[in-house]
Amino acid sequence: MTAIEPSGEPWPYSWPEDEHCYSHGAHEPIPADGAYLVCLECGHVFVTALDLLLDYAVNSPPDIPVPGDITAKDINFCPHCIHDF
């Protein structure tokens, strides 16, 4: 199983069929065709770019507005554990 970097290139290492997310305390499945991004710190799996955008919007502090034109490539940290990508 290969995870995919935001650039669209495969990561140089293999992933198991699921990844343990320490932020949620659960195993998260990685689809057979890979995931958009996997946080190397907490193990959260962002299956698609939209998953990353939604988690960013939901987990942003209320005093930080989420701009409408932000893309997944603009997000450079995990919205669950704040680890830099």
KARA-V23750 format. One record per residue. N is the residue number from 0. D_CENTER is the distance of its C-alpha to the mean C-alpha in Angstrom with 2 decimals. Layout:
n=[N & N]
d_center=[D_CENTER & D_CENTER]
//
This chain:
n=[0 & 1 & 2 & 3 & 4 & 5 & 6 & 7 & 8 & 9 & 10 & 11 & 12 & 13 & 14 & 15 & 16 & 17 & 18 & 19 & 20 & 21 & 22 & 23 & 24 & 25 & 26 & 27 & 28 & 29 & 30 & 31 & 32 & 33 & 34 & 35 & 36 & 37 & 38 & 39 & 40 & 41 & 42 & 43 & 44 & 45 & 46 & 47 & 48 & 49 & 50 & 51 & 52 & 53 & 54 & 55 & 56 & 57 & 58 & 59 & 60 & 61 & 62 & 63 & 64 & 65 & 66 & 67 & 68 & 69 & 70 & 71 & 72 & 73 & 74 & 75 & 76 & 77 & 78 & 79 & 80 & 81 & 82 & 83 & 84]
d_center=[16.02 & 14.10 & 10.45 & 10.28 & 9.77 & 9.44 & 13.20 & 13.45 & 14.96 & 14.40 & 13.48 & 16.87 & 16.36 & 16.24 & 14.07 & 15.90 & 15.87 & 13.72 & 11.76 & 12.92 & 10.65 & 12.96 & 11.79 & 12.92 & 15.42 & 14.82 & 14.10 & 11.37 & 12.64 & 11.37 & 13.45 & 16.33 & 15.36 & 11.98 & 8.34 & 6.82 & 4.44 & 4.91 & 5.58 & 9.29 & 10.69 & 9.87 & 8.51 & 6.02 & 5.15 & 3.56 & 7.13 & 7.96 & 7.79 & 9.62 & 7.25 & 5.23 & 8.94 & 10.33 & 8.50 & 9.44 & 12.85 & 13.46 & 12.70 & 14.47 & 17.91 & 20.69 & 22.46 & 19.72 & 19.99 & 17.13 & 18.76 & 19.16 & 18.69 & 15.27 & 12.93 & 9.28 & 10.99 & 12.51 & 9.60 & 9.90 & 8.60 & 6.29 & 8.02 & 8.88 & 10.54 & 10.98 & 10.50 & 10.85 & 8.90]
//
